[in-house]
Amino acid sequence: MRATLVVPVIDVPQSAPGDDATHCMNTSATPPSASELSSPDRWQRLLAAVSLAAYAVFVLTVSAGLLFCNSVTSFVIYSTLPQSNDEDITARVSQLFFFVMPVLLTFFEWYLLDLLRRYLRR
């Protein structure tokens, strides 16, 4: 059995250089030059890029802080548990508390922060 891939061909009409539609389309693969962008548009793009980078740094910082707090909490809970004589059980429980629990708590806390943000926006 042989599979064939059928790709539809879409015919896009090309407009002449003097048409009205060509001034609003950038058909080249390069971004518009600085002279093509107005000064307010350039500042808006720069502001958007800086605010996106700041938001990414904020999210990473909060995530790292939450992960650290969750790791400390998991370590405290694990240290209060009675230790088993079986090494396999001890290894699995410690793996749960040191690797899985902090990450799951971080996801849960981000979920709660998202719910709180949606609630406060109402």
Residue, then its C-alpha position, 0 to 999 in steps of 0.5 A: m500500500r502506497a500513500t500519496l500526499v496531495v497538496p492543494v495549489i493556491d493561485v495568488p494573483q500578483s499585483a502590478p507595482g503601481d496598484d494600490a494594494t502593493h503599498c500596504m503589503n511587505t512582500s520581502a522577507t526582510p522587516p521594514s527599514a527604520s525609514e519605513l517605520s514612523s517614529p511612534d511606531r518604532w517606539q511602540r514596538l520597542l516598548a512592546a518588546v521591553s515589556l514582553a521581556a520584563y514580563a518573562v523575567f517576572v514570570l521566571t523570577v516568581s516561578a523560581g521563588l515558588l519552586f524554592c519555597n516548595s522545595v523547602t516545604s517538601f524538605v521540612i515535611y519529609s524530615t518529619l516523616p518516620q524513616s522506613n527500614d526498607e531502602d526502596i521505599t525510602a528512595r521512592v518517598s524521597q524522590l517524590f518529596f524532592f522532585v515531584m512534589p515541588v513541581l506539582l505545587t508550583f503548577f498548582e500555585w500558578y493555577l491558583l494565581d491565575l484564578l485569583r487574577r481572573y476573580l479580581r478582574r471581574 
